[in-house]
Amino acid sequence: MNLSRRTFIASAALAPVACGVPLSYERGIPIAAPKPTPTVRPPQIGQEWSYIKKDVFNGKTLGLVTERISKIGPNIVIDRRDQDGGMLPSEIQTSWGMVATDTQWSRLLNFNPSLPLWPLELSTDWSKQFTTKYSVAGYSDSSLNWQEYMSVQGWEKITVPAGEFVALRFQNLINYESSDANKVDCIRKETVWFAPQIGRWVAREASGSYQIQGQIGVTILEGSYQWQLTSYK
């Protein structure tokens, strides 16, 4: 990743924070920071979350995924099943909240070092930039650049199919090096509502864009998706 792309994420990441431009379609009700600050529910085998996935552009439901903690050891393994009970790739965390194998993308991604799934401090003024390497599952010999700027936007009360939750809303702005050499200036934006009481997010949205090498200035939009919690235990 060259210097210009490193400079880009530093300036672009700060723009939505400074200007207050929302990246999301979901809406919560802003509230004061809870006191005392909530603690994150620790992981236990059998904890489970189910999410419905929708296409933001047309509102169509794309499926239901159930995630369940199946193993706690050197790594934390979260098994995943689709609505028909079929097995999906598992999420792997090196420690609670630090993801090494992420299933939220169109392809399974492995990070080294692992990345935080939620803010390291549940504070309204917290933000941090992370730099790591990633590889696409099945191509472990590749090592591509990934920069992620995570910033807290505030506490909100949000209602999803599973009920009403007090959640910390934060945003991720990601600049990554594509495994396709023809794609440049690859950007992903996420808005996440994290509920400490369940140890997981209750709503999440993601969208992306990229440009084609040699066609700089023409931005191609990728899919925009939304996930909502339908149940948990």
N, C-alpha and C positions, 0 to 999 in steps of 0.2 A: 504494500500500500504506500503510495507516494505522499509527499508532504502536503500537496494540495488537498487530498482526500482527508488527511488527518485534520487539517485546518477546517475543512468543511463541517465535519461533525461537531467540532467545538462550537462553531458559530450557529449552526442550524439547530443544535440541541437546545441552546439557550433561548432561541427565538420564541417558541411557544410558551416557555416559562415566563419570559419577560412580558410578552404581549397578552398573555391570558387566553390564547386561542385554543379552544377545546379540540381534541382530536377524536372525540367520541360521539356516538349517537345515543348511547345509554345516558340516563340522567338520574342523579341522586340528589338528596336534599343536604346542602352544606350544614354541618353542625360544628360546635366547639370541640376541641380535642378532649377526649374522655380523660378523666382524672380519677384514679391513677391510670397511667398508660396501660392498655391491655397487654397481657402476655400472650405469646403465640402457643396454641395448643401443641403439646409435644406429640410426636408420632407414636402410634401403637398399631400392631398388626390387627387388621380387620377394619380400620378406619376407611370410610368409603365416601365417594362423592360422585354424583351423576350430573352430566352437563348436556344441554341441548345446544346444537350448533346450527346457526342460521347464516344465510347469505345476506349481507346488509343491503346489497343493491336491489334484490328482488323480494326479500323477505321470506324466501323458501327455507323450510327446515331441511337440513342436510343429514341429520342423524342424531342419535343419542349415544353418549359414551359414558361408561361407568369405570371409575378408577378406584383401586383398592390396594392398600399397603399389604404386601405379601411377605416382606422380609425386612428385618432390621438387623444389621450387622456392620461389617466394614462399610457397606453401602446400604442405602434404603431403596427398596424396589417397589414401585407402584405398578401393579398389573392393570391392564386396560382391556375392556370388552366393548363390542358394539351392541346395538339394540337387539341383535339376534343371538347374542352370546358368543359370537366369534372373537377369538383372541386378537388383540392388536399389540404393536410393539410396546414394551414397558418403559416407563420413565425411571431413570436411575439417578439418585442423589448421593453425593459423597458424604454429606451431612445434611441435617434437616434444613431445607431451603436453599441448598446449593446443588444446582442441576449439572450433571455430567452428560446425560443422554436425554435430549429434549424431544418430545413427541408432538409439539404444538405447531410444527412447520409442515410444509408439503412433503418434505423428506426428513428422515430421522437424522438428527444432528448430534455429534459427539463433541463436547467442549473440553479443552485442556489448557489452562485450569478451568474448573467448573465456575458457573455464573450464579449469582443470587437470583432467586425467584421472586423475592419481595425485598423492600428496603431493609438495610442492615440496622437502621434505627427507625422506629415508628414515630417519627417526628415530622411536623408539617414543614420544617425548613430544611429537610435533609435532601441531598442530591449527591451523585457520584458518577464518575465515568469509569468503565471497566474495559480492559483490553485483554483479549484471549485469542486462541486459535481454535478452529473447528474443522471437522472432517465430516463428510457425508457417510452414513453407514454403508459398509460394503466397499468403501474407498479409503481405508485407514492410512494409506501411504500419502494421502493429500493433507496439507496443512494450510488453511486459509485464514485470512485476517478477519477479525470481528471486533468492532467497537460498539459499546452500548452505553448510552447516557440515561440513567434512571433518576427521576425527580418526583418527589412527593407533591401532590396538588392539594391535599387536605382530607379531612375526615368527612364522610357523608353517610347519611342513612339511605339505604337503597333497598328496593323491593324487587325480587326475582321470583320465579315460580316456587322456589323452596321456602320463601318467606321474606321477612324484613331483617336486615342486618346493619350493624354499624361497621363500616369498612373504610380503610385507608385507600384513597384513590391515588394512583401514581401512573406516570407515563414513562415509556421506554422509547428512545429514538436510537435506531440501530443502523450503522453503516457497515456493510460487510462486503467481502471480496467473493464474487460468485465463482462457482466451479465451472461456469460457462464463460470462457474468456471473451465472448462477444458482449457480455453484459457488464456495464460499468455504472458507477454511482448508484449502487443498489441500496435502497433505503427501506426499512420496515418501521412502522409506528404502532405502538400498542398503548391502550389505556386499560388499566387493571384495577379492580376493586378487591382488595385483600381483606378478609375478615379474620382477625387473629383468633377469634373464638372457635373457628373450625379448622384452623391451620391450613387454609387454602383460599383461593380466590372464589368470589361468588359471581362475578361478571368480568368479561374480558372482551376486548375488541382489537383487531389487528388489520392493517392494510399495508400495501407496499407499492414500490415503483422502481423502475430502473431505466437506463438508457442503453442504446446499442452503440457499440464501438463504431466510430465513423459517422454517427448520426447525432452528435451531441446537440442538445437543445430540444430533442423530441423525447418527451417522457412517456413511458409506457406504464399504465397502471395495472397492478396485480389485483387478485381477489381481495375483497373486504369481508371479514367474517366476525360474527359475534357468538360468544358462548355465555350461557346462563345456567346457574346451579338449579337443578330440579329437586334434588334430595341429597341428604348426607347422613352419616351416622358415625 
